[in-house]
Amino acid sequence: MRYDYLIIGGGIAGVTAAETIREEDPAATIAIVSEEPHPPYSRVMLPGYLKRKIRREQLFLRSEHQFTQKGIDLRLAQEVSFIDAKHGEIGLANRAILGFKKLLIASGGRAKSIPEELRGEFSYRLQTIEDADRLFKNLYKITSPVVVGASFIGLEFSEIFVVHKTPPAILVRGPHFLHEFFDPAGAELLHANFRAHGIDAQYNTTIESAEPKDGGLKVITSTYREIKCDAIAFGIGIERNIGFLHGSGIECGKSGVKTNEFLETNAEGIYAAGDVAEFNDVILGKYHVVGTWTNAFLQGKRAGLNMVGKREAFRRVPSYSITNLGFHITLLGEGGEEGTESVVRIDMPHRQYERFFIKDGILCGAALINRFPDKPILAKLIETRTPVGEYTEQLKDFRFDIGTIPVIA
């Protein structure tokens, strides 16, 4: 089989790219190769399923029949073994060979591996629908959970357990949650909210050992604390699915498949998008990966358009928002990096917080708690590289309206 457009990955980036290409090129042959045995589903909605806010069937974004109707060949449960960029081919684990004129790598990632002694019946992840099904099945019998990791998945795990009236202990390797974005004042606001929901958050702490005890586990932490638990939920990030690129000649960066601002790799006709793409961010002026659902959707759309010849750079301020335990948390741009100063304003009684990151007088990032209406204003300031240095003092006070800062056209 040979396709005009071949896409590796059945997540939101790959599906969006395929559907965008179909809209632009009705006669093209298109295929999606996915390791998953299921039609595409929403990973970002898995926590909602576990909190019983939505039914399992609502997770699925498309049916196989819908792909057939659009003339998109959906190949499920098929693993890619290699890419031959020179000859325009990919090899599958079942030894089939598929050809392509243009290729999109949207293979995403998988949950990071954990030590062997921590794997087993008490260990939980939240990357796939199978992970969610397993936790859903066992939630009723979990009474003393532990959450490991300061990621957004860690926050989701925490709320899942709180909803089921089993507040967890949280073990965080760093000084506090999201320490790249929040200073100690912001971290204390989060910590106070954890306490209010019965969560025992411990920082600068890791698991040193775990052993079976009384039908569960006895966990010993790096701070010599003993915790008895019957579930350990890991929210420690993902590893990009790029093993099949070995020997392909396609360049990888520190974290993923390296692309330019047009989401093109160094191999002609081959693109990357979503969690796996380490792209040239023309707004922040650096190569990095952005592991969010919105980013994957938008990059999938942009990659699809670029693949059919509507070539434009991908421009989007990286952002992530989550509603967690009654708090609305938003991160924009980049956090505290070398050469960056920050300005904080906080209103403890109203549980509001903002931290602005400024480099060479330009706003490059922000962290918000319960200030969601400010998100589009700040995103515009970051995108346009509007100078804000003269407003440093005003930014410390909530009485100052950031919307009054003139945006560069």
C-alpha positions in Angstrom: 0.0 0.0 0.0 1.2 3.5 -0.8 -0.5 6.7 0.4 -0.3 10.3 -0.5 -0.4 11.2 3.2 0.6 8.7 6.0 0.2 9.6 9.7 1.9 7.8 12.6 -0.3 8.2 15.7 -4.0 8.0 16.3 -4.2 10.8 18.9 -5.7 14.2 18.5 -2.7 15.6 16.5 -2.8 12.8 14.0 -6.6 12.7 13.6 -6.8 16.5 13.3 -4.1 16.4 10.6 -5.8 13.7 8.7 -9.2 15.4 8.7 -7.6 18.8 7.8 -5.9 17.1 4.8 -9.1 15.5 3.7 -10.9 18.9 3.7 -8.1 20.4 1.6 -7.4 17.5 -0.7 -10.7 15.4 -1.3 -9.0 13.0 -3.7 -5.9 12.1 -1.7 -5.2 8.7 -0.2 -4.8 9.1 3.6 -4.0 6.6 6.3 -3.5 6.7 10.1 -1.3 4.0 11.8 -2.1 3.7 15.5 -0.7 1.4 18.2 -3.9 1.7 20.1 -6.5 -1.0 19.5 -9.3 1.6 20.0 -10.7 4.4 17.8 -9.4 7.8 18.9 -10.4 8.9 22.4 -9.8 11.9 24.5 -6.9 11.4 27.0 -7.7 14.8 28.6 -11.2 13.5 29.5 -10.0 10.4 31.3 -10.0 12.2 34.7 -13.6 13.2 34.1 -14.5 9.6 33.5 -12.8 8.6 36.8 -14.6 11.3 38.7 -17.9 10.0 37.2 -18.6 13.3 35.4 -18.9 11.5 32.0 -19.6 8.0 30.8 -16.9 5.9 29.2 -18.5 6.0 25.8 -18.2 9.8 25.8 -14.4 9.5 25.7 -14.4 8.4 22.1 -13.9 11.2 19.5 -14.7 9.3 16.3 -15.9 5.9 15.3 -14.2 3.6 12.7 -17.2 4.2 10.5 -16.6 7.9 10.4 -13.1 7.4 9.1 -14.4 5.1 6.5 -17.0 7.7 5.4 -14.2 10.3 5.0 -12.0 7.9 3.1 -9.3 7.7 5.8 -7.7 4.3 6.3 -7.5 3.8 10.1 -5.1 1.0 10.9 -5.5 0.1 14.6 -3.2 -2.0 16.8 -0.3 -1.6 14.4 3.2 -0.7 15.7 5.7 1.1 13.5 9.2 -0.5 13.5 11.2 1.8 11.2 11.0 4.7 8.8 12.9 4.6 5.5 12.9 8.4 4.7 15.0 7.9 1.5 12.5 5.5 -0.1 9.3 7.0 1.5 8.4 3.9 3.4 7.6 2.7 7.0 7.8 -0.8 8.3 5.3 -2.3 10.7 5.9 -4.9 13.4 3.8 -7.3 11.4 6.3 -6.9 8.6 4.0 -5.0 6.3 5.5 -2.1 4.4 3.5 1.1 3.8 4.7 3.8 1.3 4.1 7.5 1.5 4.6 10.8 -0.4 4.3 12.8 2.8 4.5 11.6 6.4 3.5 13.0 9.8 5.0 11.7 13.0 2.4 12.2 15.7 3.3 9.2 17.8 2.9 11.0 21.2 4.4 9.4 24.3 3.9 6.8 26.9 4.1 7.0 30.7 7.6 7.0 32.1 8.9 3.7 33.4 8.9 3.2 37.2 11.2 1.0 39.3 10.4 -2.7 39.0 9.8 -3.1 42.7 7.0 -0.4 42.5 5.2 -2.2 39.6 2.2 -4.5 40.3 -1.3 -4.6 41.5 -1.0 -1.4 43.6 0.6 0.7 40.9 -1.5 3.0 38.7 -0.9 5.3 35.7 -3.2 7.5 33.7 -2.0 7.6 30.1 -4.3 5.2 28.3 -8.0 4.2 28.5 -6.8 0.8 29.8 -5.1 2.7 32.7 -8.3 4.5 33.4 -10.5 1.4 33.2 -8.2 -0.4 35.7 -8.3 2.4 38.2 -12.1 2.9 37.7 -12.6 -0.8 38.5 -10.6 -0.6 41.7 -11.5 2.9 43.1 -14.2 1.5 45.3 -11.7 -0.6 47.3 -8.8 1.9 47.6 -8.7 3.5 51.1 -5.2 4.9 51.5 -3.7 6.1 48.2 -0.3 7.8 47.5 0.3 10.1 44.6 3.9 10.5 43.3 4.8 13.5 41.1 4.1 17.2 40.9 2.7 17.1 37.3 -0.8 18.0 36.2 -1.6 14.3 36.2 -0.6 14.3 39.9 -3.1 17.0 40.5 -5.8 15.0 38.6 -5.0 11.9 40.6 -5.4 13.9 43.8 -8.8 15.2 42.9 -9.9 11.8 41.7 -9.2 10.3 45.1 -10.7 13.3 47.0 -13.9 12.9 44.9 -14.0 9.3 46.1 -13.5 10.4 49.7 -10.0 9.0 50.0 -7.6 12.0 50.2 -4.1 10.9 49.3 -0.6 11.6 50.5 1.4 13.4 47.8 5.1 12.9 47.4 6.9 15.6 45.5 10.6 15.4 44.5 10.9 19.2 44.3 10.4 22.0 46.9 6.7 22.3 45.9 4.2 21.8 43.1 5.1 23.3 39.7 8.2 25.0 41.2 9.3 26.3 37.7 6.3 28.6 37.7 5.2 29.2 41.4 7.2 30.9 44.0 6.9 30.0 47.8 3.9 32.3 48.2 2.0 30.7 45.3 3.0 27.3 46.5 1.6 28.0 49.9 -1.7 28.9 48.4 -1.8 25.5 46.7 -0.6 23.8 49.8 -3.3 25.4 52.0 -5.9 24.1 49.5 -4.5 20.6 49.7 -4.8 20.7 53.5 -8.3 22.0 53.2 -9.2 18.8 51.2 -7.4 16.5 53.6 -4.4 15.9 51.4 -1.0 15.3 53.0 1.5 16.9 50.7 5.2 16.2 51.3 8.0 17.9 49.5 11.6 17.2 48.7 10.5 13.6 49.1 10.8 10.4 47.0 10.0 6.7 47.6 13.1 4.8 48.8 11.5 1.4 49.1 8.2 -0.5 49.2 7.2 -3.9 50.5 4.0 -5.9 50.9 2.3 -5.4 54.3 -1.3 -6.2 55.5 -2.7 -6.6 52.1 -1.2 -3.4 50.8 2.2 -1.8 50.8 4.6 -0.2 53.3 6.4 2.7 51.7 9.5 4.2 53.1 10.3 7.7 51.9 13.6 9.5 51.5 12.7 11.4 54.7 12.5 8.1 56.6 8.7 8.3 56.9 6.7 5.1 56.7 3.4 5.2 54.8 0.9 2.4 54.6 -1.0 2.4 51.4 -3.0 0.3 49.0 -2.4 2.4 45.8 0.5 4.3 44.3 -0.6 6.6 41.5 2.3 7.9 39.4 2.2 11.3 37.7 5.8 11.6 36.6 5.5 12.5 33.0 5.9 10.7 29.7 8.6 9.4 27.4 8.3 10.3 23.7 7.6 7.4 21.3 10.6 7.9 19.0 12.3 4.5 19.2 11.3 3.6 15.7 13.3 6.6 14.3 16.6 4.9 15.0 18.6 4.7 11.8 16.1 6.8 9.9 18.3 9.9 9.6 15.4 12.0 11.1 16.9 14.4 13.6 15.8 14.3 17.2 16.5 17.0 19.9 16.7 16.6 23.6 13.1 15.4 24.0 11.4 14.7 20.7 11.5 14.9 16.9 13.2 18.2 16.0 11.2 20.4 13.6 11.4 24.0 12.3 8.7 26.5 12.8 6.7 24.9 10.0 6.7 21.5 11.8 9.0 20.1 9.1 11.8 17.7 10.1 15.2 17.6 8.4 13.8 14.9 6.0 11.9 16.3 3.0 8.2 15.6 3.2 8.3 14.4 6.8 6.6 16.5 9.5 6.0 16.1 13.3 3.3 17.4 15.6 1.9 17.1 19.1 3.7 15.7 22.2 6.5 14.2 20.1 7.5 17.4 18.3 10.4 19.5 19.6 9.6 22.5 17.5 11.1 25.9 16.9 8.9 28.2 18.9 9.1 31.6 17.1 7.4 33.3 20.0 9.6 32.1 22.8 12.7 31.8 20.6 13.7 28.3 21.5 13.2 24.6 20.6 10.9 22.7 23.1 8.0 20.3 23.4 4.6 21.2 24.6 2.6 18.3 26.0 -0.9 19.6 26.0 -4.1 18.6 24.3 -4.7 22.1 22.8 -1.2 22.2 21.4 -1.5 18.8 19.8 -4.8 19.8 18.2 -3.5 23.1 16.8 -0.2 21.6 15.6 -2.1 18.7 14.0 -4.2 21.3 12.1 -1.2 23.4 11.1 0.8 20.4 10.0 -2.1 19.2 7.9 -2.3 22.5 6.2 1.4 22.7 5.7 1.5 19.2 4.2 -1.0 20.2 1.5 1.0 23.3 0.6 -0.6 26.0 2.8 2.7 26.7 4.5 2.7 28.9 7.5 4.7 28.9 10.7 3.1 27.5 13.8 2.5 30.4 16.3 0.9 29.8 19.6 1.8 30.8 23.2 2.1 27.5 25.2 -0.5 27.3 27.8 -2.1 24.9 30.2 -5.2 25.3 32.3 -6.7 23.0 34.9 -9.6 23.3 37.4 -8.5 21.4 40.4 -10.0 21.2 43.9 -11.8 24.4 43.3 -8.8 26.3 42.0 -8.3 27.4 38.4 -4.6 27.1 37.6 -3.1 28.5 34.4 0.4 28.5 33.1 1.5 30.6 30.1 4.7 30.7 28.1 7.9 29.8 30.0 8.7 29.9 33.7 11.7 31.0 35.6 14.8 30.4 33.4 18.2 32.0 33.5 18.1 35.7 32.9 14.4 36.0 33.8 13.1 38.1 36.6 9.6 37.7 38.1 7.0 39.9 39.6 4.3 38.5 42.0 1.0 39.7 43.2 -1.1 37.8 45.6 -4.5 38.2 47.4 -4.6 35.4 50.1 -8.1 36.2 51.4 -9.6 35.8 47.8 -7.1 33.0 46.9 -5.8 34.8 43.9 -2.3 34.9 42.6 -0.3 35.9 39.6 3.4 35.7 38.8 4.8 37.4 35.7 8.1 36.3 34.1 10.0 39.1 32.3 13.2 38.8 30.2 14.9 41.9 28.8 11.7 43.9 29.5 9.5 41.5 27.6 6.8 39.3 29.2 7.7 35.7 28.4 5.4 33.8 30.8 2.9 33.8 33.7 1.4 31.7 36.3 -2.2 32.3 37.5 -4.4 31.0 40.3 -8.1 32.0 40.0 -7.4 34.7 37.5 -8.5 33.0 34.3 -9.9 36.1 32.6 -6.4 37.5 32.5 -5.2 34.6 30.3 -6.0 36.0 26.9 -4.6 39.4 27.8 -1.3 37.9 29.0 -1.1 35.5 26.0 -1.4 38.5 23.6 1.3 40.4 25.5 3.6 37.4 25.2 2.8 36.7 21.6 3.4 40.3 20.5 6.5 40.7 22.7 5.1 43.9 24.1 7.6 45.6 26.4 6.3 45.6 30.0 9.4 46.7 31.9 8.0 50.1 32.8 5.0 48.4 34.5 7.0 46.3 36.9 5.9 48.1 40.0 2.2 48.3 39.0 2.1 44.6 38.3 2.7 43.9 42.0 -0.8 45.3 42.8 -4.1 43.7 41.8 -5.6 47.2 41.5 -3.6 47.7 38.3 -5.5 46.4 35.3 -3.1 44.6 32.9 -5.6 45.2 30.1 -4.5 48.8 30.1 -1.0 47.9 28.8 -0.9 48.9 25.1 -0.3 45.9 22.9 2.1 46.2 20.0 0.1 45.8 16.8 
